[in-house]
């Protein structure tokens, strides 16, 4: 299958240091919003810089639209819009004047400026000086700049970083609109799964330079497992008691989580705890959030590299 964006063993190493990115195989189809997730320092920005030709891979290949990036670099870059880290502008110029600088470089029609300002919702601030913009407005202007060349692919590195909840929601809604109405394929990196969860169709998780999960957001959700949480006194004694009964459980802080439990298990556990003079303060159902799944995948990695598209 020819993917819209694909990397094969994409690797970056600096000198004698360990690999910053090691043998990453991204597989992204047309029209996807691909959430590229990982803790700070995991290799997200390095990977994105390689995708944009800003740094040269130590080894590996990149292809866009089924074409080699190395052999068709200029042709491919014309079809990619990007925003890496914080956008830089001339604060004393307004939005139109800033966009005009990039428009001349790209050689596109002047009408394109009004089009992209409308797309990102900045028409009302077109003649306002950028130094008076909020951080969220600056990020939207950065996306407008990335859209000037009418790209097929949009690559954004931490676009919601530093924004307040309102600004985050604006960017999130904008990206979903660009994918659904404009047909863009979008790669958006973040260290926050909660943000990616609300906009991405697919997700790749990178840890210590290794891609340890890659699949649809639905497949990630399937990793959620239901459990019963027992808030008890004498947590360690309660945990040891349940383990002796062969139950699958774990102790987290002052609670015991019983996994793969049914109603008969719950009744038996409560009865056993009470008979052993262990106070039971609360019993409730618990389903792992995506954030908890993400953190667990990272914690369980421990240097292990997944060989399949999912863990």
C-alpha positions in Angstrom: 0.0 0.0 0.0 1.3 3.5 -0.9 0.7 5.8 2.1 0.3 9.5 1.7 3.2 10.0 4.2 5.6 7.2 5.0 8.9 6.8 6.7 11.1 3.7 6.6 13.6 3.2 9.4 13.9 7.0 9.9 16.9 7.5 12.2 18.8 10.5 13.6 22.0 10.3 15.6 24.3 13.1 16.6 28.0 12.1 16.9 28.6 9.4 19.4 25.4 10.1 21.3 22.6 7.6 21.5 19.9 7.8 18.8 17.6 10.7 19.1 15.2 9.0 16.7 15.7 5.3 15.9 14.1 3.4 13.0 10.7 5.2 13.0 8.2 3.9 10.5 5.3 6.3 10.2 2.3 5.3 8.0 -0.2 8.0 7.4 -3.1 7.9 5.0 -4.7 10.8 3.1 -7.2 12.9 5.1 -6.1 11.7 8.5 -5.4 13.9 11.5 -2.4 12.1 12.9 -1.6 12.8 16.5 2.2 12.4 17.1 2.5 11.9 20.8 5.3 11.6 23.3 6.9 13.1 26.4 9.1 16.1 26.0 12.4 15.0 24.6 11.0 11.8 23.0 12.0 12.8 19.5 8.9 14.4 18.1 10.4 17.7 16.9 13.5 15.9 15.5 11.2 13.6 13.5 9.2 16.6 12.2 12.3 18.5 11.3 13.4 15.5 9.2 10.0 15.3 7.5 10.4 19.0 6.5 14.0 18.6 5.3 15.3 20.9 8.1 17.7 18.3 9.3 19.2 15.3 7.4 18.4 11.8 8.6 21.3 9.6 9.7 19.6 6.8 7.8 16.2 5.8 6.5 13.8 7.1 3.8 10.8 9.5 3.7 8.1 9.5 1.0 5.2 11.8 0.4 2.4 11.0 -2.1 4.4 7.8 -3.0 7.4 9.8 -4.1 10.9 9.9 -2.6 11.4 13.0 -0.5 15.2 12.9 -1.3 14.6 12.9 -5.0 11.6 15.3 -5.2 12.3 17.6 -2.3 11.3 21.0 -3.8 8.2 19.6 -5.5 7.0 17.9 -2.3 7.7 20.9 0.0 5.5 23.1 -2.2 2.6 20.9 -1.1 3.4 21.1 2.6 2.5 23.8 5.1 4.2 23.8 8.5 4.4 25.5 11.8 7.4 24.4 13.9 7.6 25.9 17.4 6.5 29.5 17.9 5.8 31.5 14.7 7.9 34.7 14.3 6.4 37.9 12.9 7.0 41.6 12.5 5.0 42.9 15.5 4.7 46.4 14.0 3.0 45.1 10.9 -0.6 43.9 10.7 -1.8 40.4 9.7 -2.1 41.3 6.0 1.3 42.9 5.8 3.0 39.9 7.5 1.2 37.5 5.1 2.2 39.6 2.1 5.8 38.9 2.9 5.3 35.1 2.6 2.9 35.5 -0.3 5.6 37.1 -2.4 8.1 34.3 -1.5 5.5 31.7 -2.5 4.3 33.6 -5.6 0.6 33.0 -4.9 -2.3 35.3 -5.7 -3.0 38.3 -3.5 -6.6 37.0 -3.0 -5.1 34.1 -1.1 -4.4 36.3 1.9 -8.1 37.1 2.5 -8.9 33.4 1.9 -6.6 32.1 4.6 -7.5 34.8 7.1 -11.1 33.8 6.6 -10.3 30.1 7.1 -8.5 30.7 10.4 -11.0 33.3 11.6 -8.9 36.4 11.6 -10.7 38.5 9.0 -11.8 40.9 11.8 -8.2 41.4 12.9 -6.7 41.7 9.4 -5.4 45.3 9.9 -4.5 44.9 13.6 -0.8 45.0 14.5 0.4 41.5 15.4 2.1 42.8 18.6 -1.5 43.4 19.8 -2.5 39.8 19.1 -3.2 37.2 21.8 -1.1 34.1 21.7 -4.0 32.1 20.2 -4.4 34.7 17.4 -0.7 34.5 16.7 -0.9 30.7 16.4 -3.9 31.0 14.0 -1.9 33.5 12.0 0.9 31.0 11.9 -1.5 28.4 10.5 -2.7 31.0 8.0 0.9 31.4 6.8 1.2 27.6 6.5 -1.9 27.6 4.4 -0.9 30.3 2.0 0.6 27.9 -0.6 -2.6 25.9 -0.6 -0.9 22.7 0.8 -2.1 19.2 0.8 -0.3 18.4 4.1 -0.1 20.5 7.2 2.6 19.6 9.8 2.3 21.4 13.2 4.7 21.0 16.1 2.9 21.6 19.5 0.5 24.2 18.1 -1.4 24.5 21.4 1.6 24.9 23.6 1.1 27.8 26.0 -2.4 28.5 25.0 -5.3 29.0 27.5 -8.3 26.5 27.3 -10.2 28.9 25.0 -7.2 29.2 22.6 -6.7 25.4 22.6 -10.3 24.8 21.7 -10.0 27.3 18.8 -7.0 25.6 17.4 -8.5 22.2 17.8 -11.8 23.1 16.1 -9.8 24.8 13.3 -7.7 21.7 12.6 -10.8 19.5 12.5 -12.4 21.9 10.0 -9.3 21.9 7.8 -9.3 18.1 7.6 -13.1 17.8 7.0 -13.8 20.7 4.8 -10.5 21.3 3.1 -9.3 17.7 2.8 -5.9 18.4 4.4 -3.8 15.6 5.9 -2.5 16.9 9.2 0.3 15.8 11.5 0.1 17.5 14.9 2.5 16.8 17.7 1.8 17.1 21.3 2.8 15.7 24.7 -0.9 15.9 25.9 -3.1 13.0 24.9 -6.2 14.8 26.2 -5.7 17.3 23.3 -5.0 14.8 20.6 -7.9 12.7 21.8 -10.4 15.4 20.8 -9.1 16.0 17.3 -7.0 13.1 15.9 -8.3 10.1 13.9 -5.0 8.3 14.3 -2.1 8.4 16.8 1.6 7.5 16.9 3.3 7.4 20.3 7.1 7.9 20.4 9.2 7.2 23.5 13.0 7.6 23.7 13.2 7.9 19.9 11.2 4.7 19.3 7.7 4.5 17.8 5.9 2.2 20.4 2.3 2.5 19.2 0.7 3.4 15.9 -3.0 2.9 15.1 -6.4 4.6 15.1 -7.6 6.4 18.2 -10.3 3.8 18.5 -7.7 1.0 18.8 -6.0 3.0 21.5 -9.3 3.3 23.4 -9.7 -0.5 23.2 -6.7 -0.7 25.5 -8.9 0.8 28.2 -9.9 -1.8 30.8 -12.6 -1.7 33.4 -11.8 -2.4 37.0 -13.4 -2.0 40.4 -11.7 0.4 42.8 -11.8 -0.3 46.5 -10.9 2.5 48.9 -9.9 0.7 52.0 -7.9 1.0 55.3 -4.8 -1.1 55.6 -4.2 -1.1 51.8 -1.2 -3.4 51.8 -2.9 -6.0 54.0 -6.0 -5.8 51.7 -3.8 -6.2 48.6 -2.0 -9.2 50.0 -5.2 -10.8 51.0 -6.7 -10.5 47.5 -3.5 -11.8 45.9 -3.7 -15.0 48.0 -7.1 -15.6 46.6 -5.7 -15.5 43.1 -7.4 -12.2 42.1 -5.8 -9.9 39.5 -5.4 -6.6 41.4 -3.0 -3.8 42.0 -2.3 -1.3 44.7 -2.2 2.3 43.8 -1.9 4.8 46.7 -4.7 4.1 49.2 -6.8 2.1 46.7 -7.0 -1.5 45.4 -8.0 -2.0 41.8 -9.6 -5.3 40.9 -9.3 -6.1 37.2 -11.6 -8.3 35.1 -14.0 -8.5 38.0 -17.7 -9.4 37.9 -20.4 -8.9 40.5 -19.7 -12.1 42.3 -16.0 -11.1 42.7 -17.0 -7.8 44.2 -19.3 -9.3 46.8 -16.7 -11.9 47.7 -13.9 -9.3 48.0 -16.0 -7.1 50.3 -17.0 -10.0 52.5 -13.3 -11.2 52.7 -12.1 -7.7 53.6 -14.7 -7.2 56.3 -14.1 -10.7 57.8 -10.4 -9.8 58.1 -11.2 -6.5 59.8 -10.1 -4.3 56.9 -12.3 -1.2 56.6 -14.0 -0.7 53.2 -14.8 3.0 52.7 -15.8 3.0 49.0 -16.4 0.7 46.1 -16.8 2.1 42.5 -16.3 1.2 38.9 -13.3 2.6 37.1 -12.4 2.7 33.4 -8.9 3.8 32.4 -8.8 7.2 30.7 -6.8 7.6 27.5 -4.3 9.7 29.4 -3.8 6.8 31.8 -3.4 4.4 28.9 -0.9 6.7 27.3 1.2 7.0 30.5 1.0 3.2 31.0 2.3 2.5 27.5 5.2 4.9 28.1 6.0 3.4 31.5 5.8 -0.2 30.1 8.1 0.6 27.2 11.3 0.5 29.2 13.4 0.6 26.1 11.3 -2.1 24.3 10.5 -1.3 20.7 7.2 -2.5 19.3 7.7 -4.4 16.0 4.0 -4.2 14.9 1.8 -1.2 14.2 0.3 -1.5 17.7 1.3 -2.8 21.1 
